């Protein structure tokens, strides 16, 4: 199902359904307003963003340390992100299929049955004001339901089904919002303004590098570049892609060409590896051909998702649009440089060793929780304002420093 179709259904079908469920459950909610909030089997809902599953991991680990059994529901195409850190057991993950309205409805019904089998008593909805996830939370059978609440905001109605509503803070990084939400789920209900802060920085766990998969990655790199030898050339990853959820995040291809050509001319020991999914291979090939260098490789569709961590462990740095890969890389030590436009790194920057590149125009960010990350902009000056010279200026120090280390070694 297309993203815009899902947004339309969520609004025009979701709002009346949420209202109807509110009327149905209102008497029960009044009687059980002060119910027991102890939880054992906790379900997280985060359907549409692979990167958000990574950003929520510190909050999930905190709750796991409290002795809770964690579960997760996510769209089937995004589940691989959960397996990078394996915080949640695979048997405790449910996949919803959003291919069309029929598969969405059938898998949602199966999900509600699964919740009963798993004895889910608490739900934490990580989505920002989604009516669909509010409906899933309400019908899950869980007594405790935590999620972000509009409080006095208009236009974000989704039924008031939460026992633990938490005010979403649009001025705080989403990972800290997630941590606030999870901690609030363990406190008294019906307190949208959370007063108890936390001073500690949000840190991600590190993924383990599978040596067998690392050997597989090296073999695949040699298959597309016979001269490649680990430790002799430095790998610079380039991710020029962005999901269909927000295509305005894509930096222009001609600027990637200029950056890649400059890097290859300045650093004779690097290989540039263009990454991407199988469906992005043709576009990556155009970028490679425009670069016109044997040291620029097209690896789109070559590596499996489970091989990304080993690939990142072998690489020097990554240049990427604001999309999933910088978040996947954040569970490793890889340096990432991320180009932001319609979103802001202050809220959605990767947690790892990441440097944002952001023009910060007055209209940016133009997407938010309030507009469900929908923008009508067709002239993304927020990205056009970022010149290749500026990107090179930011990247060069990292390559110069690592180059000195290699020579010293």
QUITA-V493342 format. One record per helix or strand of 2 or more residues. SS is the DSSP state (h for helix, s for strand). FROM is the first residue (numbers start at 1). LEN is the number of residues. Records with the same first field share a line. If there is no record, write none. Layout:
SS: FROM-LEN / FROM-LEN
This chain:
h: 3-10 / 14-18 / 50-6 / 57-9 / 76-8 / 90-3 / 101-17 / 131-9 / 174-11 / 211-14 / 244-6 / 253-14 / 278-14 / 305-10 / 324-6 / 345-4 / 381-4 / 388-21
s: 41-5 / 69-7 / 93-4 / 122-4 / 144-6 / 164-4 / 233-7 / 270-5 / 296-3 / 317-5 / 335-6 / 354-5
